[in-house]
């Protein structure tokens, strides 16, 4: 019976070792995925920080052009209106 108990203990030890090995593998996979995600997040943050915002320039140019358009209309209307002489 003693050899049978030793064999059982050996099988149990091998099973535990295999389970720990699987847990360790899963842990390494999750650690690698986390590291890749962290590097990607940092790279995206640096990209957003250094990329100029072209929309602000567009809005400023559009506002300037838009204001000039209405200024021209006001000047044309003032020139078209006949001046009335007051008596």
PDB file with SEQRES, HELIX, SHEET and CRYST1 records, atoms N, CA, C and O in Angstrom:
SEQRES   1 A   87  UNK UNK UNK UNK UNK UNK UNK UNK UNK UNK UNK UNK UNK          
SEQRES   2 A   87  UNK UNK UNK UNK UNK UNK UNK UNK UNK UNK UNK UNK UNK          
SEQRES   3 A   87  UNK UNK UNK UNK UNK UNK UNK UNK UNK UNK UNK UNK UNK          
SEQRES   4 A   87  UNK UNK UNK UNK UNK UNK UNK UNK UNK UNK UNK UNK UNK          
SEQRES   5 A   87  UNK UNK UNK UNK UNK UNK UNK UNK UNK UNK UNK UNK UNK          
SEQRES   6 A   87  UNK UNK UNK UNK UNK UNK UNK UNK UNK UNK UNK UNK UNK          
SEQRES   7 A   87  UNK UNK UNK UNK UNK UNK UNK UNK UNK                          
HELIX    1 AA1 UNK A    2  UNK A   50  1                                  49    
HELIX    2 AA2 UNK A   54  UNK A   80  1                                  27    
CRYST1    1.000    1.000    1.000  90.00  90.00  90.00 P 1           1          
ATOM      1  N   UNK A   1       0.808  -1.195   0.000  1.00  0.00           N  
ATOM      2  CA  UNK A   1       0.000   0.000   0.000  1.00  0.00           C  
ATOM      3  C   UNK A   1       0.853   1.261   0.000  1.00  0.00           C  
ATOM      4  O   UNK A   1       0.440   2.307  -0.500  1.00  0.00           O  
ATOM      5  N   UNK A   2       2.032   1.145   0.562  1.00  0.00           N  
ATOM      6  CA  UNK A   2       2.900   2.297   0.669  1.00  0.00           C  
ATOM      7  C   UNK A   2       3.284   2.833  -0.709  1.00  0.00           C  
ATOM      8  O   UNK A   2       3.317   4.047  -0.908  1.00  0.00           O  
ATOM      9  N   UNK A   3       3.574   1.946  -1.661  1.00  0.00           N  
ATOM     10  CA  UNK A   3       3.930   2.372  -3.006  1.00  0.00           C  
ATOM     11  C   UNK A   3       2.731   2.987  -3.706  1.00  0.00           C  
ATOM     12  O   UNK A   3       2.882   3.920  -4.494  1.00  0.00           O  
ATOM     13  N   UNK A   4       1.547   2.474  -3.425  1.00  0.00           N  
ATOM     14  CA  UNK A   4       0.325   3.017  -4.023  1.00  0.00           C  
ATOM     15  C   UNK A   4       0.085   4.442  -3.524  1.00  0.00           C  
ATOM     16  O   UNK A   4      -0.322   5.315  -4.291  1.00  0.00           O  
ATOM     17  N   UNK A   5       0.338   4.669  -2.246  1.00  0.00           N  
ATOM     18  CA  UNK A   5       0.182   6.022  -1.687  1.00  0.00           C  
ATOM     19  C   UNK A   5       1.222   6.982  -2.278  1.00  0.00           C  
ATOM     20  O   UNK A   5       0.922   8.141  -2.563  1.00  0.00           O  
ATOM     21  N   UNK A   6       2.442   6.483  -2.455  1.00  0.00           N  
ATOM     22  CA  UNK A   6       3.484   7.322  -3.049  1.00  0.00           C  
ATOM     23  C   UNK A   6       3.122   7.693  -4.489  1.00  0.00           C  
ATOM     24  O   UNK A   6       3.348   8.825  -4.917  1.00  0.00           O  
ATOM     25  N   UNK A   7       2.575   6.764  -5.212  1.00  0.00           N  
ATOM     26  CA  UNK A   7       2.168   7.002  -6.600  1.00  0.00           C  
ATOM     27  C   UNK A   7       1.028   8.025  -6.662  1.00  0.00           C  
ATOM     28  O   UNK A   7       1.010   8.894  -7.534  1.00  0.00           O  
ATOM     29  N   UNK A   8       0.086   7.911  -5.732  1.00  0.00           N  
ATOM     30  CA  UNK A   8      -1.022   8.873  -5.650  1.00  0.00           C  
ATOM     31  C   UNK A   8      -0.490  10.274  -5.362  1.00  0.00           C  
ATOM     32  O   UNK A   8      -0.903  11.248  -5.990  1.00  0.00           O  
ATOM     33  N   UNK A   9       0.427  10.360  -4.409  1.00  0.00           N  
ATOM     34  CA  UNK A   9       1.000  11.654  -4.048  1.00  0.00           C  
ATOM     35  C   UNK A   9       1.759  12.257  -5.237  1.00  0.00           C  
ATOM     36  O   UNK A   9       1.705  13.466  -5.466  1.00  0.00           O  
ATOM     37  N   UNK A  10       2.456  11.417  -5.979  1.00  0.00           N  
ATOM     38  CA  UNK A  10       3.203  11.881  -7.142  1.00  0.00           C  
ATOM     39  C   UNK A  10       2.260  12.416  -8.218  1.00  0.00           C  
ATOM     40  O   UNK A  10       2.519  13.459  -8.817  1.00  0.00           O  
ATOM     41  N   UNK A  11       1.179  11.703  -8.454  1.00  0.00           N  
ATOM     42  CA  UNK A  11       0.193  12.145  -9.448  1.00  0.00           C  
ATOM     43  C   UNK A  11      -0.457  13.459  -9.013  1.00  0.00           C  
ATOM     44  O   UNK A  11      -0.655  14.361  -9.828  1.00  0.00           O  
ATOM     45  N   UNK A  12      -0.780  13.558  -7.750  1.00  0.00           N  
ATOM     46  CA  UNK A  12      -1.376  14.790  -7.218  1.00  0.00           C  
ATOM     47  C   UNK A  12      -0.401  15.965  -7.355  1.00  0.00           C  
ATOM     48  O   UNK A  12      -0.807  17.065  -7.730  1.00  0.00           O  
ATOM     49  N   UNK A  13       0.847  15.742  -7.061  1.00  0.00           N  
ATOM     50  CA  UNK A  13       1.860  16.797  -7.173  1.00  0.00           C  
ATOM     51  C   UNK A  13       2.026  17.239  -8.619  1.00  0.00           C  
ATOM     52  O   UNK A  13       2.150  18.433  -8.890  1.00  0.00           O  
ATOM     53  N   UNK A  14       2.029  16.286  -9.555  1.00  0.00           N  
ATOM     54  CA  UNK A  14       2.141  16.631 -10.970  1.00  0.00           C  
ATOM     55  C   UNK A  14       0.934  17.432 -11.449  1.00  0.00           C  
ATOM     56  O   UNK A  14       1.085  18.364 -12.239  1.00  0.00           O  
ATOM     57  N   UNK A  15      -0.258  17.079 -10.979  1.00  0.00           N  
ATOM     58  CA  UNK A  15      -1.463  17.807 -11.362  1.00  0.00           C  
ATOM     59  C   UNK A  15      -1.415  19.250 -10.838  1.00  0.00           C  
ATOM     60  O   UNK A  15      -1.765  20.189 -11.552  1.00  0.00           O  
ATOM     61  N   UNK A  16      -0.980  19.412  -9.587  1.00  0.00           N  
ATOM     62  CA  UNK A  16      -0.876  20.763  -9.022  1.00  0.00           C  
ATOM     63  C   UNK A  16       0.137  21.601  -9.795  1.00  0.00           C  
ATOM     64  O   UNK A  16      -0.081  22.784 -10.055  1.00  0.00           O  
ATOM     65  N   UNK A  17       1.258  20.958 -10.159  1.00  0.00           N  
ATOM     66  CA  UNK A  17       2.295  21.666 -10.901  1.00  0.00           C  
ATOM     67  C   UNK A  17       1.766  22.102 -12.266  1.00  0.00           C  
ATOM     68  O   UNK A  17       2.063  23.204 -12.727  1.00  0.00           O  
ATOM     69  N   UNK A  18       0.991  21.244 -12.905  1.00  0.00           N  
ATOM     70  CA  UNK A  18       0.413  21.566 -14.214  1.00  0.00           C  
ATOM     71  C   UNK A  18      -0.606  22.708 -14.099  1.00  0.00           C  
ATOM     72  O   UNK A  18      -0.655  23.586 -14.961  1.00  0.00           O  
ATOM     73  N   UNK A  19      -1.414  22.694 -13.040  1.00  0.00           N  
ATOM     74  CA  UNK A  19      -2.396  23.761 -12.831  1.00  0.00           C  
ATOM     75  C   UNK A  19      -1.685  25.102 -12.603  1.00  0.00           C  
ATOM     76  O   UNK A  19      -2.099  26.132 -13.135  1.00  0.00           O  
ATOM     77  N   UNK A  20      -0.616  25.073 -11.809  1.00  0.00           N  
ATOM     78  CA  UNK A  20       0.133  26.306 -11.559  1.00  0.00           C  
ATOM     79  C   UNK A  20       0.797  26.804 -12.837  1.00  0.00           C  
ATOM     80  O   UNK A  20       0.901  28.010 -13.056  1.00  0.00           O  
ATOM     81  N   UNK A  21       1.242  25.888 -13.669  1.00  0.00           N  
ATOM     82  CA  UNK A  21       1.865  26.254 -14.924  1.00  0.00           C  
ATOM     83  C   UNK A  21       0.843  26.951 -15.836  1.00  0.00           C  
ATOM     84  O   UNK A  21       1.166  27.942 -16.491  1.00  0.00           O  
ATOM     85  N   UNK A  22      -0.375  26.433 -15.872  1.00  0.00           N  
ATOM     86  CA  UNK A  22      -1.435  27.051 -16.679  1.00  0.00           C  
ATOM     87  C   UNK A  22      -1.788  28.435 -16.142  1.00  0.00           C  
ATOM     88  O   UNK A  22      -1.983  29.374 -16.915  1.00  0.00           O  
ATOM     89  N   UNK A  23      -1.869  28.561 -14.815  1.00  0.00           N  
ATOM     90  CA  UNK A  23      -2.163  29.857 -14.207  1.00  0.00           C  
ATOM     91  C   UNK A  23      -1.059  30.856 -14.521  1.00  0.00           C  
ATOM     92  O   UNK A  23      -1.324  32.022 -14.813  1.00  0.00           O  
ATOM     93  N   UNK A  24       0.176  30.384 -14.459  1.00  0.00           N  
ATOM     94  CA  UNK A  24       1.323  31.236 -14.746  1.00  0.00           C  
ATOM     95  C   UNK A  24       1.300  31.702 -16.214  1.00  0.00           C  
ATOM     96  O   UNK A  24       1.620  32.854 -16.507  1.00  0.00           O  
ATOM     97  N   UNK A  25       0.923  30.807 -17.121  1.00  0.00           N  
ATOM     98  CA  UNK A  25       0.837  31.156 -18.535  1.00  0.00           C  
ATOM     99  C   UNK A  25      -0.229  32.221 -18.762  1.00  0.00           C  
ATOM    100  O   UNK A  25      -0.002  33.192 -19.484  1.00  0.00           O  
ATOM    101  N   UNK A  26      -1.376  32.039 -18.149  1.00  0.00           N  
ATOM    102  CA  UNK A  26      -2.454  33.026 -18.280  1.00  0.00           C  
ATOM    103  C   UNK A  26      -2.007  34.365 -17.705  1.00  0.00           C  
ATOM    104  O   UNK A  26      -2.298  35.413 -18.282  1.00  0.00           O  
ATOM    105  N   UNK A  27      -1.320  34.343 -16.600  1.00  0.00           N  
ATOM    106  CA  UNK A  27      -0.816  35.569 -15.986  1.00  0.00           C  
ATOM    107  C   UNK A  27       0.159  36.294 -16.910  1.00  0.00           C  
ATOM    108  O   UNK A  27       0.096  37.516 -17.045  1.00  0.00           O  
ATOM    109  N   UNK A  28       1.061  35.542 -17.546  1.00  0.00           N  
ATOM    110  CA  UNK A  28       2.011  36.152 -18.476  1.00  0.00           C  
ATOM    111  C   UNK A  28       1.297  36.750 -19.683  1.00  0.00           C  
ATOM    112  O   UNK A  28       1.651  37.841 -20.131  1.00  0.00           O  
ATOM    113  N   UNK A  29       0.311  36.061 -20.205  1.00  0.00           N  
ATOM    114  CA  UNK A  29      -0.446  36.575 -21.360  1.00  0.00           C  
ATOM    115  C   UNK A  29      -1.145  37.876 -20.998  1.00  0.00           C  
ATOM    116  O   UNK A  29      -1.105  38.834 -21.769  1.00  0.00           O  
ATOM    117  N   UNK A  30      -1.787  37.922 -19.831  1.00  0.00           N  
ATOM    118  CA  UNK A  30      -2.464  39.143 -19.398  1.00  0.00           C  
ATOM    119  C   UNK A  30      -1.469  40.280 -19.161  1.00  0.00           C  
ATOM    120  O   UNK A  30      -1.764  41.438 -19.456  1.00  0.00           O  
ATOM    121  N   UNK A  31      -0.305  39.953 -18.634  1.00  0.00           N  
ATOM    122  CA  UNK A  31       0.722  40.975 -18.407  1.00  0.00           C  
ATOM    123  C   UNK A  31       1.220  41.551 -19.734  1.00  0.00           C  
ATOM    124  O   UNK A  31       1.430  42.760 -19.840  1.00  0.00           O  
ATOM    125  N   UNK A  32       1.407  40.716 -20.726  1.00  0.00           N  
ATOM    126  CA  UNK A  32       1.855  41.186 -22.037  1.00  0.00           C  
ATOM    127  C   UNK A  32       0.790  42.059 -22.691  1.00  0.00           C  
ATOM    128  O   UNK A  32       1.104  43.104 -23.262  1.00  0.00           O  
ATOM    129  N   UNK A  33      -0.465  41.634 -22.610  1.00  0.00           N  
ATOM    130  CA  UNK A  33      -1.557  42.439 -23.175  1.00  0.00           C  
ATOM    131  C   UNK A  33      -1.643  43.791 -22.473  1.00  0.00           C  
ATOM    132  O   UNK A  33      -1.843  44.815 -23.126  1.00  0.00           O  
ATOM    133  N   UNK A  34      -1.494  43.802 -21.170  1.00  0.00           N  
ATOM    134  CA  UNK A  34      -1.515  45.057 -20.422  1.00  0.00           C  
ATOM    135  C   UNK A  34      -0.368  45.975 -20.802  1.00  0.00           C  
ATOM    136  O   UNK A  34      -0.558  47.185 -20.926  1.00  0.00           O  
ATOM    137  N   UNK A  35       0.813  45.419 -20.987  1.00  0.00           N  
ATOM    138  CA  UNK A  35       1.972  46.226 -21.368  1.00  0.00           C  
ATOM    139  C   UNK A  35       1.793  46.821 -22.762  1.00  0.00           C  
ATOM    140  O   UNK A  35       2.120  47.987 -22.987  1.00  0.00           O  
ATOM    141  N   UNK A  36       1.280  46.033 -23.688  1.00  0.00           N  
ATOM    142  CA  UNK A  36       1.037  46.537 -25.040  1.00  0.00           C  
ATOM    143  C   UNK A  36      -0.023  47.638 -25.015  1.00  0.00           C  
ATOM    144  O   UNK A  36       0.116  48.644 -25.710  1.00  0.00           O  
ATOM    145  N   UNK A  37      -1.067  47.460 -24.231  1.00  0.00           N  
ATOM    146  CA  UNK A  37      -2.106  48.481 -24.128  1.00  0.00           C  
ATOM    147  C   UNK A  37      -1.557  49.768 -23.513  1.00  0.00           C  
ATOM    148  O   UNK A  37      -1.920  50.862 -23.945  1.00  0.00           O  
ATOM    149  N   UNK A  38      -0.695  49.651 -22.519  1.00  0.00           N  
ATOM    150  CA  UNK A  38      -0.102  50.830 -21.890  1.00  0.00           C  
ATOM    151  C   UNK A  38       0.784  51.582 -22.875  1.00  0.00           C  
ATOM    152  O   UNK A  38       0.723  52.809 -22.948  1.00  0.00           O  
ATOM    153  N   UNK A  39       1.606  50.863 -23.632  1.00  0.00           N  
ATOM    154  CA  UNK A  39       2.468  51.509 -24.623  1.00  0.00           C  
ATOM    155  C   UNK A  39       1.627  52.176 -25.708  1.00  0.00           C  
ATOM    156  O   UNK A  39       1.943  53.283 -26.142  1.00  0.00           O  
ATOM    157  N   UNK A  40       0.568  51.516 -26.145  1.00  0.00           N  
ATOM    158  CA  UNK A  40      -0.301  52.106 -27.168  1.00  0.00           C  
ATOM    159  C   UNK A  40      -0.989  53.364 -26.636  1.00  0.00           C  
ATOM    160  O   UNK A  40      -1.118  54.349 -27.363  1.00  0.00           O  
ATOM    161  N   UNK A  41      -1.426  53.342 -25.393  1.00  0.00           N  
ATOM    162  CA  UNK A  41      -2.060  54.523 -24.797  1.00  0.00           C  
ATOM    163  C   UNK A  41      -1.098  55.683 -24.682  1.00  0.00           C  
ATOM    164  O   UNK A  41      -1.468  56.825 -24.953  1.00  0.00           O  
ATOM    165  N   UNK A  42       0.132  55.409 -24.287  1.00  0.00           N  
ATOM    166  CA  UNK A  42       1.140  56.462 -24.185  1.00  0.00           C  
ATOM    167  C   UNK A  42       1.463  57.024 -25.570  1.00  0.00           C  
ATOM    168  O   UNK A  42       1.579  58.238 -25.739  1.00  0.00           O  
ATOM    169  N   UNK A  43       1.604  56.152 -26.546  1.00  0.00           N  
ATOM    170  CA  UNK A  43       1.895  56.606 -27.912  1.00  0.00           C  
ATOM    171  C   UNK A  43       0.764  57.482 -28.441  1.00  0.00           C  
ATOM    172  O   UNK A  43       1.025  58.499 -29.084  1.00  0.00           O  
ATOM    173  N   UNK A  44      -0.469  57.111 -28.184  1.00  0.00           N  
ATOM    174  CA  UNK A  44      -1.608  57.910 -28.638  1.00  0.00           C  
ATOM    175  C   UNK A  44      -1.638  59.271 -27.941  1.00  0.00           C  
ATOM    176  O   UNK A  44      -1.929  60.286 -28.574  1.00  0.00           O  
ATOM    177  N   UNK A  45      -1.339  59.294 -26.648  1.00  0.00           N  
ATOM    178  CA  UNK A  45      -1.322  60.560 -25.912  1.00  0.00           C  
ATOM    179  C   UNK A  45      -0.233  61.489 -26.445  1.00  0.00           C  
ATOM    180  O   UNK A  45      -0.460  62.691 -26.587  1.00  0.00           O  
ATOM    181  N   UNK A  46       0.941  60.944 -26.741  1.00  0.00           N  
ATOM    182  CA  UNK A  46       2.025  61.756 -27.302  1.00  0.00           C  
ATOM    183  C   UNK A  46       1.636  62.266 -28.684  1.00  0.00           C  
ATOM    184  O   UNK A  46       1.887  63.425 -29.015  1.00  0.00           O  
ATOM    185  N   UNK A  47       1.028  61.409 -29.485  1.00  0.00           N  
ATOM    186  CA  UNK A  47       0.568  61.815 -30.820  1.00  0.00           C  
ATOM    187  C   UNK A  47      -0.432  62.960 -30.738  1.00  0.00           C  
ATOM    188  O   UNK A  47      -0.315  63.938 -31.477  1.00  0.00           O  
ATOM    189  N   UNK A  48      -1.411  62.849 -29.850  1.00  0.00           N  
ATOM    190  CA  UNK A  48      -2.419  63.906 -29.700  1.00  0.00           C  
ATOM    191  C   UNK A  48      -1.800  65.201 -29.179  1.00  0.00           C  
ATOM    192  O   UNK A  48      -2.260  66.287 -29.532  1.00  0.00           O  
ATOM    193  N   UNK A  49      -0.779  65.104 -28.356  1.00  0.00           N  
ATOM    194  CA  UNK A  49      -0.137  66.282 -27.789  1.00  0.00           C  
ATOM    195  C   UNK A  49       0.658  67.037 -28.856  1.00  0.00           C  
ATOM    196  O   UNK A  49       0.636  68.268 -28.886  1.00  0.00           O  
ATOM    197  N   UNK A  50       1.350  66.321 -29.719  1.00  0.00           N  
ATOM    198  CA  UNK A  50       2.208  66.965 -30.700  1.00  0.00           C  
ATOM    199  C   UNK A  50       1.517  67.287 -32.013  1.00  0.00           C  
ATOM    200  O   UNK A  50       2.061  68.068 -32.795  1.00  0.00           O  
ATOM    201  N   UNK A  51       0.355  66.731 -32.295  1.00  0.00           N  
ATOM    202  CA  UNK A  51      -0.354  67.017 -33.533  1.00  0.00           C  
ATOM    203  C   UNK A  51      -1.064  68.358 -33.407  1.00  0.00           C  
ATOM    204  O   UNK A  51      -1.818  68.574 -32.458  1.00  0.00           O  
ATOM    205  N   UNK A  52      -0.828  69.273 -34.369  1.00  0.00           N  
ATOM    206  CA  UNK A  52      -1.503  70.574 -34.282  1.00  0.00           C  
ATOM    207  C   UNK A  52      -3.003  70.420 -34.546  1.00  0.00           C  
ATOM    208  O   UNK A  52      -3.445  69.510 -35.248  1.00  0.00           O  
ATOM    209  N   UNK A  53      -3.749  71.321 -33.972  1.00  0.00           N  
ATOM    210  CA  UNK A  53      -5.196  71.287 -34.142  1.00  0.00           C  
ATOM    211  C   UNK A  53      -5.558  72.192 -35.312  1.00  0.00           C  
ATOM    212  O   UNK A  53      -5.605  73.414 -35.172  1.00  0.00           O  
ATOM    213  N   UNK A  54      -5.812  71.584 -36.462  1.00  0.00           N  
ATOM    214  CA  UNK A  54      -6.111  72.355 -37.659  1.00  0.00           C  
ATOM    215  C   UNK A  54      -7.508  72.958 -37.613  1.00  0.00           C  
ATOM    216  O   UNK A  54      -7.778  73.929 -38.319  1.00  0.00           O  
ATOM    217  N   UNK A  55      -8.384  72.418 -36.816  1.00  0.00           N  
ATOM    218  CA  UNK A  55      -9.745  72.925 -36.749  1.00  0.00           C  
ATOM    219  C   UNK A  55      -9.776  74.348 -36.188  1.00  0.00           C  
ATOM    220  O   UNK A  55     -10.583  75.165 -36.632  1.00  0.00           O  
ATOM    221  N   UNK A  56      -8.918  74.650 -35.229  1.00  0.00           N  
ATOM    222  CA  UNK A  56      -8.865  76.011 -34.691  1.00  0.00           C  
ATOM    223  C   UNK A  56      -8.467  77.003 -35.774  1.00  0.00           C  
ATOM    224  O   UNK A  56      -9.046  78.086 -35.862  1.00  0.00           O  
ATOM    225  N   UNK A  57      -7.496  76.651 -36.590  1.00  0.00           N  
ATOM    226  CA  UNK A  57      -7.082  77.531 -37.680  1.00  0.00           C  
ATOM    227  C   UNK A  57      -8.217  77.717 -38.671  1.00  0.00           C  
ATOM    228  O   UNK A  57      -8.448  78.828 -39.149  1.00  0.00           O  
ATOM    229  N   UNK A  58      -8.919  76.651 -38.980  1.00  0.00           N  
ATOM    230  CA  UNK A  58     -10.027  76.736 -39.915  1.00  0.00           C  
ATOM    231  C   UNK A  58     -11.115  77.649 -39.368  1.00  0.00           C  
ATOM    232  O   UNK A  58     -11.642  78.487 -40.099  1.00  0.00           O  
ATOM    233  N   UNK A  59     -11.456  77.497 -38.102  1.00  0.00           N  
ATOM    234  CA  UNK A  59     -12.488  78.334 -37.505  1.00  0.00           C  
ATOM    235  C   UNK A  59     -12.091  79.798 -37.522  1.00  0.00           C  
ATOM    236  O   UNK A  59     -12.921  80.659 -37.812  1.00  0.00           O  
ATOM    237  N   UNK A  60     -10.824  80.095 -37.215  1.00  0.00           N  
ATOM    238  CA  UNK A  60     -10.366  81.480 -37.226  1.00  0.00           C  
ATOM    239  C   UNK A  60     -10.441  82.064 -38.625  1.00  0.00           C  
ATOM    240  O   UNK A  60     -10.899  83.193 -38.798  1.00  0.00           O  
ATOM    241  N   UNK A  61      -9.995  81.309 -39.632  1.00  0.00           N  
ATOM    242  CA  UNK A  61     -10.041  81.798 -41.006  1.00  0.00           C  
ATOM    243  C   UNK A  61     -11.480  81.977 -41.458  1.00  0.00           C  
ATOM    244  O   UNK A  61     -11.812  82.954 -42.129  1.00  0.00           O  
ATOM    245  N   UNK A  62     -12.327  81.033 -41.087  1.00  0.00           N  
ATOM    246  CA  UNK A  62     -13.728  81.116 -41.489  1.00  0.00           C  
ATOM    247  C   UNK A  62     -14.385  82.335 -40.857  1.00  0.00           C  
ATOM    248  O   UNK A  62     -15.134  83.050 -41.523  1.00  0.00           O  
ATOM    249  N   UNK A  63     -14.116  82.575 -39.595  1.00  0.00           N  
ATOM    250  CA  UNK A  63     -14.701  83.733 -38.920  1.00  0.00           C  
ATOM    251  C   UNK A  63     -14.229  85.028 -39.566  1.00  0.00           C  
ATOM    252  O   UNK A  63     -15.022  85.952 -39.745  1.00  0.00           O  
ATOM    253  N   UNK A  64     -12.959  85.107 -39.915  1.00  0.00           N  
ATOM    254  CA  UNK A  64     -12.437  86.312 -40.564  1.00  0.00           C  
ATOM    255  C   UNK A  64     -13.112  86.539 -41.910  1.00  0.00           C  
ATOM    256  O   UNK A  64     -13.517  87.659 -42.222  1.00  0.00           O  
ATOM    257  N   UNK A  65     -13.236  85.485 -42.707  1.00  0.00           N  
ATOM    258  CA  UNK A  65     -13.869  85.617 -44.011  1.00  0.00           C  
ATOM    259  C   UNK A  65     -15.346  85.967 -43.861  1.00  0.00           C  
ATOM    260  O   UNK A  65     -15.893  86.764 -44.623  1.00  0.00           O  
ATOM    261  N   UNK A  66     -15.969  85.362 -42.877  1.00  0.00           N  
ATOM    262  CA  UNK A  66     -17.390  85.589 -42.651  1.00  0.00           C  
ATOM    263  C   UNK A  66     -17.644  87.039 -42.236  1.00  0.00           C  
ATOM    264  O   UNK A  66     -18.600  87.660 -42.701  1.00  0.00           O  
ATOM    265  N   UNK A  67     -16.805  87.568 -41.377  1.00  0.00           N  
ATOM    266  CA  UNK A  67     -16.943  88.959 -40.942  1.00  0.00           C  
ATOM    267  C   UNK A  67     -16.711  89.914 -42.104  1.00  0.00           C  
ATOM    268  O   UNK A  67     -17.434  90.900 -42.244  1.00  0.00           O  
ATOM    269  N   UNK A  68     -15.729  89.641 -42.925  1.00  0.00           N  
ATOM    270  CA  UNK A  68     -15.448  90.499 -44.082  1.00  0.00           C  
ATOM    271  C   UNK A  68     -16.622  90.504 -45.050  1.00  0.00           C  
ATOM    272  O   UNK A  68     -16.928  91.535 -45.649  1.00  0.00           O  
ATOM    273  N   UNK A  69     -17.275  89.369 -45.206  1.00  0.00           N  
ATOM    274  CA  UNK A  69     -18.405  89.283 -46.125  1.00  0.00           C  
ATOM    275  C   UNK A  69     -19.517  90.232 -45.681  1.00  0.00           C  
ATOM    276  O   UNK A  69     -20.073  90.963 -46.501  1.00  0.00           O  
ATOM    277  N   UNK A  70     -19.839  90.224 -44.398  1.00  0.00           N  
ATOM    278  CA  UNK A  70     -20.903  91.093 -43.924  1.00  0.00           C  
ATOM    279  C   UNK A  70     -20.474  92.555 -43.894  1.00  0.00           C  
ATOM    280  O   UNK A  70     -21.313  93.439 -44.070  1.00  0.00           O  
ATOM    281  N   UNK A  71     -19.206  92.830 -43.680  1.00  0.00           N  
ATOM    282  CA  UNK A  71     -18.723  94.201 -43.721  1.00  0.00           C  
ATOM    283  C   UNK A  71     -18.868  94.770 -45.134  1.00  0.00           C  
ATOM    284  O   UNK A  71     -19.233  95.934 -45.300  1.00  0.00           O  
ATOM    285  N   UNK A  72     -18.584  93.952 -46.150  1.00  0.00           N  
ATOM    286  CA  UNK A  72     -18.714  94.394 -47.538  1.00  0.00           C  
ATOM    287  C   UNK A  72     -20.168  94.678 -47.877  1.00  0.00           C  
ATOM    288  O   UNK A  72     -20.462  95.656 -48.564  1.00  0.00           O  
ATOM    289  N   UNK A  73     -21.090  93.828 -47.400  1.00  0.00           N  
ATOM    290  CA  UNK A  73     -22.512  94.038 -47.671  1.00  0.00           C  
ATOM    291  C   UNK A  73     -22.989  95.342 -47.047  1.00  0.00           C  
ATOM    292  O   UNK A  73     -23.757  96.076 -47.669  1.00  0.00           O  
ATOM    293  N   UNK A  74     -22.560  95.633 -45.861  1.00  0.00           N  
ATOM    294  CA  UNK A  74     -22.985  96.841 -45.173  1.00  0.00           C  
ATOM    295  C   UNK A  74     -22.488  98.078 -45.923  1.00  0.00           C  
ATOM    296  O   UNK A  74     -23.218  99.062 -46.045  1.00  0.00           O  
ATOM    297  N   UNK A  75     -21.278  98.035 -46.415  1.00  0.00           N  
ATOM    298  CA  UNK A  75     -20.729  99.164 -47.162  1.00  0.00           C  
ATOM    299  C   UNK A  75     -21.479  99.352 -48.472  1.00  0.00           C  
ATOM    300  O   UNK A  75     -21.752 100.486 -48.867  1.00  0.00           O  
ATOM    301  N   UNK A  76     -21.823  98.240 -49.164  1.00  0.00           N  
ATOM    302  CA  UNK A  76     -22.551  98.341 -50.428  1.00  0.00           C  
ATOM    303  C   UNK A  76     -23.951  98.901 -50.203  1.00  0.00           C  
ATOM    304  O   UNK A  76     -24.417  99.719 -50.996  1.00  0.00           O  
ATOM    305  N   UNK A  77     -24.621  98.484 -49.154  1.00  0.00           N  
ATOM    306  CA  UNK A  77     -25.961  98.982 -48.865  1.00  0.00           C  
ATOM    307  C   UNK A  77     -25.919 100.467 -48.523  1.00  0.00           C  
ATOM    308  O   UNK A  77     -26.816 101.216 -48.910  1.00  0.00           O  
ATOM    309  N   UNK A  78     -24.915 100.889 -47.821  1.00  0.00           N  
ATOM    310  CA  UNK A  78     -24.793 102.299 -47.469  1.00  0.00           C  
ATOM    311  C   UNK A  78     -24.553 103.136 -48.718  1.00  0.00           C  
ATOM    312  O   UNK A  78     -25.027 104.269 -48.804  1.00  0.00           O  
ATOM    313  N   UNK A  79     -23.828 102.596 -49.679  1.00  0.00           N  
ATOM    314  CA  UNK A  79     -23.553 103.326 -50.908  1.00  0.00           C  
ATOM    315  C   UNK A  79     -24.800 103.383 -51.786  1.00  0.00           C  
ATOM    316  O   UNK A  79     -24.986 104.364 -52.506  1.00  0.00           O  
ATOM    317  N   UNK A  80     -25.660 102.365 -51.751  1.00  0.00           N  
ATOM    318  CA  UNK A  80     -26.871 102.313 -52.582  1.00  0.00           C  
ATOM    319  C   UNK A  80     -27.982 103.212 -52.039  1.00  0.00           C  
ATOM    320  O   UNK A  80     -28.802 103.699 -52.818  1.00  0.00           O  
ATOM    321  N   UNK A  81     -28.030 103.434 -50.788  1.00  0.00           N  
ATOM    322  CA  UNK A  81     -29.108 104.222 -50.199  1.00  0.00           C  
ATOM    323  C   UNK A  81     -28.960 105.684 -50.612  1.00  0.00           C  
ATOM    324  O   UNK A  81     -27.898 106.286 -50.452  1.00  0.00           O  
ATOM    325  N   UNK A  82     -30.036 106.235 -51.142  1.00  0.00           N  
ATOM    326  CA  UNK A  82     -29.951 107.651 -51.531  1.00  0.00           C  
ATOM    327  C   UNK A  82     -29.945 108.528 -50.275  1.00  0.00           C  
ATOM    328  O   UNK A  82     -30.681 108.287 -49.319  1.00  0.00           O  
ATOM    329  N   UNK A  83     -29.126 109.508 -50.312  1.00  0.00           N  
ATOM    330  CA  UNK A  83     -29.055 110.408 -49.177  1.00  0.00           C  
ATOM    331  C   UNK A  83     -30.178 111.433 -49.325  1.00  0.00           C  
ATOM    332  O   UNK A  83     -30.316 112.084 -50.361  1.00  0.00           O  
ATOM    333  N   UNK A  84     -30.942 111.554 -48.311  1.00  0.00           N  
ATOM    334  CA  UNK A  84     -32.042 112.537 -48.354  1.00  0.00           C  
ATOM    335  C   UNK A  84     -31.569 113.831 -47.758  1.00  0.00           C  
ATOM    336  O   UNK A  84     -30.904 113.855 -46.723  1.00  0.00           O  
ATOM    337  N   UNK A  85     -31.920 114.913 -48.427  1.00  0.00           N  
ATOM    338  CA  UNK A  85     -31.533 116.210 -47.926  1.00  0.00           C  
ATOM    339  C   UNK A  85     -32.625 116.722 -47.014  1.00  0.00           C  
ATOM    340  O   UNK A  85     -33.813 116.667 -47.333  1.00  0.00           O  
ATOM    341  N   UNK A  86     -32.216 117.192 -45.935  1.00  0.00           N  
ATOM    342  CA  UNK A  86     -33.197 117.702 -44.978  1.00  0.00           C  
ATOM    343  C   UNK A  86     -33.324 119.208 -45.221  1.00  0.00           C  
ATOM    344  O   UNK A  86     -32.331 119.906 -45.424  1.00  0.00           O  
ATOM    345  N   UNK A  87     -34.544 119.680 -45.195  1.00  0.00           N  
ATOM    346  CA  UNK A  87     -34.787 121.102 -45.437  1.00  0.00           C  
ATOM    347  C   UNK A  87     -34.967 121.864 -44.195  1.00  0.00           C  
ATOM    348  O   UNK A  87     -35.180 123.075 -44.239  1.00  0.00           O  
TER     349      UNK A  87                                                      
END                                                                             
